[in-house]
Amino acid sequence: VTAHYASKPLRLNPQRQRDSNLLHYYCVAMALEANGLKYTEIDEDNVVSPQLFEALTGPEAKQWKQAIAIEYADLVRLQCWDVVRVKLADIGNIVTTKWVLKKKYLLGALQKYKARLVIKGFTQVKDVDYFETYAPVASAITIRVFLLLTAIHDLELTKLDVRNAFIQADIDVDLYVWPPEGYGIQQPKDGIHAILYKIKKSWYGAKQAPYLWHQKLCQWLVKVDFRKGSADHCLWKYKVKTPNGEQTAIMLCIVVDDILCAYHSSFQLTFQNFLNAFKDFTEVKLE
């Protein structure tokens, strides 16, 4: 086990305790401490992210260019936009985008370079570029109860990480953005027309993106016979009929695009069928 040593006792910063990675960080920390090691978390929120020009002209330019190319290729593969020629007079608001660059760490070591093309949500106009924005997130109490039930009933516990979750949902308005930096398109010189991206998917940064993803996920869960919790709408259960009556086979706790999943070992086949169906629904990684 590779660990980052520290003289201070284990302390996870408060923001991380509310983060969707809460379970992962606690498990890693406990595993390290069981082996007499100390765990120090790098607060990625306080790591200064480089600006695009700085990144592409600095000593790590090769890594950042590769990360940007991977992100752009993903967006193209998912058909996130149509390139359109429009009359500027016919378009109300044109939204802008930004490259967000970040280094991802694991146990104090640099894991990868991550680039994300996001919409500048503050350039969207209410009731024009977006309407509903609210999306529920499992509360800290719900997560604790979920883990408690998992321990009491000796359930198997895993985490599903949805890749590019927000982009899986279709956008609900006509939204136009300027082509991103580094992928510019020669614009008409008449000053009347422009070549823009007409957005088809809900990008990260868009104000309605969390809402649209949550709606799509909930609709699919209902379709495959999951039942929403009455106390917390981010807690879902799948029940099966047995000789002893209905039993909960699978429990889900949703935190945006991270989903905690608990199931009894006797329902392994049921879980595998659910996982296969979920992979057909979206891109997901089992952790």
Phi, psi and chi 1 to 4 in degrees:
 res  aa     phi    psi   chi1   chi2   chi3   chi4
   1 VAL       -  127.5  177.4      -      -      -
   2 THR   -95.2  129.0  -57.8      -      -      -
   3 ALA  -135.2  157.8      -      -      -      -
   4 HIS   -98.9  118.6 -171.9   74.5      -      -
   5 TYR   -81.9  150.0  -69.6   82.8      -      -
   6 ALA  -149.2  151.2      -      -      -      -
   7 SER   -84.1  -19.8   56.5      -      -      -
   8 LYS   -84.7  154.9  -64.6 -178.9 -179.9  179.2
   9 PRO   -69.1  168.4   24.9  -34.2      -      -
  10 LEU   -59.7  126.1  168.3   67.3      -      -
  11 ARG  -145.5  118.2  -73.4 -176.0 -177.3  177.0
  12 LEU   -95.4  132.6  -62.0  178.4      -      -
  13 ASN   -66.9  149.2   87.3   44.2      -      -
  14 PRO   -56.2  -36.2  -24.6   34.3      -      -
  15 GLN   -62.2  -39.4 -179.7   61.5   35.1      -
  16 ARG   -67.5  -29.8  -77.2  -63.7 -174.5 -157.4
  17 GLN   -66.7  -24.9  -67.8 -177.2   15.8      -
  18 ARG   -93.7   -6.9  -65.8 -171.3  -64.3  -88.1
  19 ASP   -76.3  161.6 -168.8   84.0      -      -
  20 SER   -66.8  -13.6   59.5      -      -      -
  21 ASN   -92.8   13.0  -71.4  -34.6      -      -
  22 LEU   -50.3  -50.8  176.5  146.4      -      -
  23 LEU   -61.3  -43.9  177.7   63.1      -      -
  24 HIS   -60.2  -47.6  166.9   75.9      -      -
  25 TYR   -65.6  -39.7  -76.7   97.8      -      -
  26 TYR   -65.5  -42.4  -91.5  112.6      -      -
  27 CYS   -64.1  -43.2  -70.0      -      -      -
  28 VAL   -63.1  -44.4  170.8      -      -      -
  29 ALA   -61.8  -44.6      -      -      -      -
  30 MET   -66.3  -38.0  -71.6 -171.5  -69.1      -
  31 ALA   -64.6  -40.9      -      -      -      -
  32 LEU   -67.8  -43.6  -70.1  175.7      -      -
  33 GLU   -66.0  -31.2  -70.5 -158.3  -27.8      -
  34 ALA   -64.0  -25.1      -      -      -      -
  35 ASN  -100.5   16.7  -72.4  -82.6      -      -
  36 GLY    76.3   18.9      -      -      -      -
  37 LEU  -107.3  158.2  -58.3  174.6      -      -
  38 LYS  -104.1  148.1  -62.1  -66.8 -177.1 -178.7
  39 TYR  -116.4  126.2  173.8   66.3      -      -
  40 THR  -119.1  122.4  -62.3      -      -      -
  41 GLU   -90.2  132.6 -179.6 -169.6   -2.9      -
  42 ILE   -82.3  124.0  -69.9 -179.3      -      -
  43 ASP   -78.4   94.5 -172.9   -3.7      -      -
  44 GLU   -64.0  -23.7  -65.6  177.7   19.9      -
  45 ASP   -66.8  -23.8  -66.1  -30.4      -      -
  46 ASN  -101.8    3.9  -69.3  -33.3      -      -
  47 VAL   -82.2  123.4  174.5      -      -      -
  48 VAL   -68.8  122.8  178.0      -      -      -
  49 SER   -87.5  136.5  -61.1      -      -      -
  50 PRO   -74.2  151.8   28.6  -34.7      -      -
  51 GLN   -74.8  162.0  -63.4  -61.2  -47.8      -
  52 LEU   -59.0  -48.5 -175.2   63.6      -      -
  53 PHE   -61.7  -44.5  177.2   79.2      -      -
  54 GLU   -60.9  -41.4  176.7 -171.8  -12.3      -
  55 ALA   -68.5  -40.6      -      -      -      -
  56 LEU   -81.1   -8.5  -62.6 -176.7      -      -
  57 THR  -116.4   -1.0   56.7      -      -      -
  58 GLY   -90.1 -175.1      -      -      -      -
  59 PRO   -67.8  -18.2   22.8  -33.6      -      -
  60 GLU  -105.2   24.2  -61.2  171.7  -54.0      -
  61 ALA   -58.1  -39.6      -      -      -      -
  62 LYS   -61.3  -44.5 -179.3  179.6  178.2 -179.6
  63 GLN   -67.0  -40.9  -68.3   89.0  -26.1      -
  64 TRP   -69.4  -38.9  -72.9  122.6      -      -
  65 LYS   -61.8  -39.5  -74.3  178.7 -178.5  178.2
  66 GLN   -65.3  -43.1 -174.9  178.3   18.7      -
  67 ALA   -63.1  -41.4      -      -      -      -
  68 ILE   -65.6  -42.2  -70.7  170.7      -      -
  69 ALA   -63.1  -38.7      -      -      -      -
  70 ILE   -64.7  -44.4  -69.5  172.1      -      -
  71 GLU   -64.2  -45.5  169.9   71.4    0.9      -
  72 TYR   -64.5  -40.1 -168.5   82.1      -      -
  73 ALA   -62.9  -37.8      -      -      -      -
  74 ASP   -62.3  -43.2  -90.8  -14.2      -      -
  75 LEU   -65.8  -39.0  -64.0  175.8      -      -
  76 VAL   -66.3  -43.7  171.3      -      -      -
  77 ARG   -61.4  -37.1  177.8  176.7   57.6   83.4
  78 LEU   -84.2    2.8  -66.7  168.4      -      -
  79 GLN    53.5   58.3  -58.9  178.7  -11.6      -
  80 CYS   -81.1  -10.9  -66.5      -      -      -
  81 TRP  -155.2  164.5   60.2   72.1      -      -
  82 ASP  -116.3  135.7  -72.6  -33.8      -      -
  83 VAL   -82.9  121.2  179.4      -      -      -
  84 VAL  -129.7  149.3  -64.3      -      -      -
  85 ARG  -103.1  122.1  178.3 -173.3  173.4   96.2
  86 VAL  -130.1  161.1  -63.0      -      -      -
  87 LYS   -85.5  125.7 -109.2 -172.4 -179.7  179.5
  88 LEU   -59.2  -32.2  -70.1  172.7      -      -
  89 ALA   -67.5  -21.5      -      -      -      -
  90 ASP   -90.5   -9.3  -63.6  -23.0      -      -
  91 ILE  -106.1  128.6  -58.7  -62.4      -      -
  92 GLY   -73.4  -77.9      -      -      -      -
  93 ASN  -113.3  136.8 -176.7   45.5      -      -
  94 ILE  -113.0  119.4  -56.9  176.0      -      -
  95 VAL   -85.7  150.9  178.5      -      -      -
  96 THR  -108.5  163.2   54.5      -      -      -
  97 THR  -123.4  171.1   60.5      -      -      -
  98 LYS  -151.4  143.0  177.9 -177.7  179.2 -179.7
  99 TRP   -85.8  123.2  -74.9  103.9      -      -
 100 VAL  -105.7  119.6  176.0      -      -      -
 101 LEU  -111.0  134.9  -51.3  176.4      -      -
 102 LYS  -151.1  142.5 -159.1  166.9 -173.1  179.0
 103 LYS   -93.5  132.3  -66.4  179.5 -179.1  179.5
 104 LYS  -101.7  132.4  -53.9  -65.1  -73.8 -174.7
 105 TYR  -114.5  150.7  -67.7   87.7      -      -
 106 LEU  -137.7  118.7 -179.7   64.7      -      -
 107 LEU    54.0   40.0  -60.1  180.0      -      -
 108 GLY    83.5   -5.9      -      -      -      -
 109 ALA  -108.0  143.7      -      -      -      -
 110 LEU   -63.8  123.3  178.6   61.1      -      -
 111 GLN   -97.0  -48.4 -174.8 -178.4   23.2      -
 112 LYS  -164.3  165.8   66.1  175.9 -179.9  178.2
 113 TYR   -98.4  128.6  -66.4   77.9      -      -
 114 LYS  -120.5  128.9  177.2   67.4  177.9  175.6
 115 ALA  -117.8  139.0      -      -      -      -
 116 ARG  -135.2  125.5  179.1   78.7   76.6 -174.4
 117 LEU   -89.8  116.3 -177.8   60.4      -      -
 118 VAL  -121.4  154.0  -56.5      -      -      -
 119 ILE   -82.2  138.5  -75.5  175.8      -      -
 120 LYS   -78.1   95.8  -67.3 -178.6  180.0  178.3
 121 GLY   -57.5  -29.4      -      -      -      -
 122 PHE   -70.7  -11.5   60.8   84.9      -      -
 123 THR   -90.6   -2.7   63.4      -      -      -
 124 GLN   -79.9  149.7  -69.3 -178.2  -95.0      -
 125 VAL  -108.6  127.9  176.7      -      -      -
 126 LYS   -61.8  140.7 -176.8  174.6  173.2   58.2
 127 ASP    66.8    7.7  -64.8  -28.9      -      -
 128 VAL  -122.6  -55.3  175.3      -      -      -
 129 ASP   -97.6  -11.7  -61.8  -37.9      -      -
 130 TYR  -162.2  158.3   68.1   95.0      -      -
 131 PHE  -126.6  -88.6  -64.3   95.8      -      -
 132 GLU   -78.3  139.3 -176.4   63.5   57.2      -
 133 THR  -129.0  -15.9   61.4      -      -      -
 134 TYR   -74.0  134.4  173.9   73.5      -      -
 135 ALA  -139.3  125.7      -      -      -      -
 136 PRO   -70.7  153.3   27.0  -34.3      -      -
 137 VAL  -131.9  139.8  176.6      -      -      -
 138 ALA   -56.4  133.4      -      -      -      -
 139 SER   -75.1  163.2   67.6      -      -      -
 140 ALA   -61.2  -36.6      -      -      -      -
 141 ILE   -65.4  -42.0  -66.7  175.7      -      -
 142 THR   -61.0  -42.7  -63.0      -      -      -
 143 ILE   -63.3  -42.1  -64.6  174.1      -      -
 144 ARG   -63.4  -44.8  -67.9 -168.3 -169.0  104.2
 145 VAL   -64.2  -40.1  172.1      -      -      -
 146 PHE   -59.0  -46.8 -176.9   89.8      -      -
 147 LEU   -68.5  -34.3  -63.7  176.6      -      -
 148 LEU   -63.9  -46.7  179.0   63.0      -      -
 149 LEU   -63.5  -36.8  -69.1  173.0      -      -
 150 THR   -61.0  -42.8  -60.0      -      -      -
 151 ALA   -71.1  -43.0      -      -      -      -
 152 ILE   -62.9  -42.3  -70.4  174.8      -      -
 153 HIS   -95.0    7.8  -63.5  -71.9      -      -
 154 ASP    54.0   53.2 -167.7   23.9      -      -
 155 LEU   -91.5  156.8  -56.0  179.6      -      -
 156 GLU   -76.9  139.3  -57.6  -67.1  -31.3      -
 157 LEU  -126.6  131.3 -178.8   63.8      -      -
 158 THR  -145.3  171.9 -172.1      -      -      -
 159 LYS  -128.3  135.1 -168.9 -179.3   80.6  154.6
 160 LEU  -104.4  123.5  -54.3  177.3      -      -
 161 ASP  -110.1  112.7 -179.3   21.2      -      -
 162 VAL   -82.6  126.2 -180.0      -      -      -
 163 ARG   -84.4  131.8 -171.8  165.2 -178.6 -115.5
 164 ASN    50.6   49.0  -67.1  -40.2      -      -
 165 ALA   -56.3  -49.8      -      -      -      -
 166 PHE   -62.3  -33.1  -70.8  176.6      -      -
 167 ILE   -74.9   -9.9  -60.0  173.7      -      -
 168 GLN   -71.6  -22.6  -54.2  -63.5  -30.2      -
 169 ALA   -94.4  147.9      -      -      -      -
 170 ASP   -79.4  144.9  -64.6  -30.8      -      -
 171 ILE   -71.0  151.0 -160.2   72.0      -      -
 172 ASP  -106.2    7.0   58.9  -16.0      -      -
 173 VAL  -141.6  168.9  -65.4      -      -      -
 174 ASP   -80.9  111.7  -73.6  -21.8      -      -
 175 LEU  -126.2  126.9 -170.3   63.7      -      -
 176 TYR  -117.5  138.4  -64.2   86.7      -      -
 177 VAL  -131.5  153.6  -56.7      -      -      -
 178 TRP   -72.0  147.2  -68.5  105.6      -      -
 179 PRO   -54.9  143.5  -26.2   35.2      -      -
 180 PRO   -71.2  159.3   27.1  -35.0      -      -
 181 GLU   -58.0  137.8  -67.2  179.8   82.8      -
 182 GLY    91.5  -15.0      -      -      -      -
 183 TYR  -131.8   39.0  -67.0   88.6      -      -
 184 GLY   -66.8  154.1      -      -      -      -
 185 ILE  -118.3  138.8  -61.7  174.8      -      -
 186 GLN   -58.9  117.6 -175.4   67.7   40.0      -
 187 GLN   -87.9  147.9  -66.0  -68.4  -21.8      -
 188 PRO   -58.3  146.9  -21.9   32.5      -      -
 189 LYS   -96.3    4.8  -63.0 -180.0  179.5  179.1
 190 ASP   -81.1  -11.8   57.3   11.4      -      -
 191 GLY    74.0    1.3      -      -      -      -
 192 ILE  -105.2  -36.9  -60.9  174.2      -      -
 193 HIS  -109.6  162.8  -62.7   85.7      -      -
 194 ALA  -149.6  152.0      -      -      -      -
 195 ILE  -103.5  117.7  -63.1  177.3      -      -
 196 LEU  -126.4  169.0  -54.2  173.2      -      -
 197 TYR   -96.9  122.3  -73.6    2.2      -      -
 198 LYS   -92.8  115.3 -175.8  177.3 -179.0 -179.2
 199 ILE   -72.9  134.1  -58.5  -56.0      -      -
 200 LYS  -108.9  -23.1  -63.5  164.9   62.6  178.0
 201 LYS  -119.5  159.7  -56.3  -72.0 -174.7  177.2
 202 SER   -84.6  105.3   61.5      -      -      -
 203 TRP   -74.8  160.2  -81.0    8.3      -      -
 204 TYR   -62.3  140.1  -74.9   86.5      -      -
 205 GLY    97.5  -26.8      -      -      -      -
 206 ALA   -66.9  136.9      -      -      -      -
 207 LYS   -61.2  -31.3  -72.3 -175.7  177.4  -69.3
 208 GLN   -92.4   -0.6   66.5  -93.6   51.5      -
 209 ALA   -58.1  -48.8      -      -      -      -
 210 PRO   -60.5  -40.4  -21.1   32.5      -      -
 211 TYR   -62.4  -46.3  165.9   77.3      -      -
 212 LEU   -66.2  -39.8  -65.7  174.8      -      -
 213 TRP   -65.0  -45.0  158.2 -113.7      -      -
 214 HIS   -62.6  -40.6 -172.9   80.1      -      -
 215 GLN   -62.8  -43.7  -71.2  -65.9  106.6      -
 216 LYS   -65.1  -42.6 -179.8  172.7 -178.1  176.8
 217 LEU   -63.8  -44.8  176.7   59.7      -      -
 218 CYS   -64.3  -40.1  -69.7      -      -      -
 219 GLN   -61.7  -38.8  -72.0  168.6    7.2      -
 220 TRP   -69.8  -40.9 -177.9   81.8      -      -
 221 LEU   -62.1  -40.7  -71.6  173.3      -      -
 222 VAL   -63.2  -40.1  169.9      -      -      -
 223 LYS   -61.3  -33.8 -175.6  178.6  177.2 -179.2
 224 VAL   -98.9   21.3  -66.2      -      -      -
 225 ASP    74.9   26.3  -62.8  -33.3      -      -
 226 PHE   -82.7  152.6  -88.4   79.2      -      -
 227 ARG  -116.0  133.9  -58.7  177.2 -170.4  175.0
 228 LYS   -77.4  140.4 -174.2 -172.3  -61.8 -175.9
 229 GLY   -68.8  145.8      -      -      -      -
 230 SER   -81.4  -30.5   56.1      -      -      -
 231 ALA   -82.3  -33.8      -      -      -      -
 232 ASP  -143.2  120.6 -167.7  -39.9      -      -
 233 HIS   -74.6    0.2  -70.6  179.1      -      -
 234 CYS   -99.4    4.9  -70.3      -      -      -
 235 LEU  -108.5  123.4 -174.1   64.1      -      -
 236 TRP  -126.3  147.5  -68.6   75.2      -      -
 237 LYS  -130.9  144.5  -65.3 -178.7  -69.8 -176.4
 238 TYR  -119.3  121.4  179.2   76.7      -      -
 239 LYS  -110.9  148.4  -65.7 -169.2  173.9 -174.8
 240 VAL  -127.4  153.9  -64.6      -      -      -
 241 LYS   -86.1  132.1  -68.2 -178.1  178.8  179.3
 242 THR  -128.9  170.2   68.1      -      -      -
 243 PRO   -56.9  -24.0  -27.1   35.4      -      -
 244 ASN   -95.9   12.1  -61.3  -38.0      -      -
 245 GLY   103.7 -171.3      -      -      -      -
 246 GLU   -70.9  137.3  -86.2 -164.4  -25.4      -
 247 GLN  -131.8  145.6  -72.2 -170.8    8.2      -
 248 THR   -75.3  116.9  -61.2      -      -      -
 249 ALA   -91.0  -37.3      -      -      -      -
 250 ILE  -138.8  138.0  -56.2  172.2      -      -
 251 MET  -120.8  139.6  -68.5 -165.6  -54.9      -
 252 LEU  -124.4  140.8  -57.4  178.1      -      -
 253 CYS  -126.3  115.2 -176.0      -      -      -
 254 ILE   -99.7  125.3  -59.5  170.5      -      -
 255 VAL  -125.9   85.5 -172.9      -      -      -
 256 VAL    60.8 -102.8 -170.0      -      -      -
 257 ASP  -108.4    8.2   57.7   -8.1      -      -
 258 ASP  -110.0  130.3  -69.7  -44.3      -      -
 259 ILE  -127.5  115.1  -56.6  172.2      -      -
 260 LEU   -77.7  136.1  -69.3  176.4      -      -
 261 CYS  -131.0  125.7 -177.6      -      -      -
 262 ALA  -126.1  139.1      -      -      -      -
 263 TYR  -155.0  154.4   61.5   96.2      -      -
 264 HIS   -81.6  145.5 -164.4  -86.0      -      -
 265 SER   -58.6  -26.4   56.0      -      -      -
 266 SER   -70.8  -14.2   61.2      -      -      -
 267 PHE  -108.8   31.5  -66.0  111.6      -      -
 268 GLN   -58.1  -43.2  177.0   67.9   42.8      -
 269 LEU   -65.2  -40.1 -178.6   59.0      -      -
 270 THR   -61.8  -42.8  -57.6      -      -      -
 271 PHE   -64.3  -42.1  169.4   73.0      -      -
 272 GLN   -63.6  -39.1 -165.9   58.0   51.5      -
 273 ASN   -64.1  -41.6  -69.6  -23.1      -      -
 274 PHE   -62.0  -44.3  157.3   73.2      -      -
 275 LEU   -62.9  -42.0 -175.1   59.4      -      -
 276 ASN   -63.2  -40.7  -68.4  -23.2      -      -
 277 ALA   -65.9  -38.6      -      -      -      -
 278 PHE   -66.5  -37.4 -160.0   79.9      -      -
 279 LYS   -67.6  -28.9  -72.8  179.7  178.1  178.7
 280 ASP   -73.0  -29.2  -70.6  -22.1      -      -
 281 PHE   -77.1  -41.3  165.2   65.5      -      -
 282 THR  -156.9  173.6 -172.8      -      -      -
 283 GLU   -83.9  122.8  -65.5 -178.1   64.9      -
 284 VAL  -139.7  146.7   63.6      -      -      -
 285 LYS  -118.2  131.5 -178.7  172.5   64.6  173.8
 286 LEU   -89.3  126.4 -170.9   63.3      -      -
 287 GLU  -119.6      -  -64.8 -175.6   -9.8      -
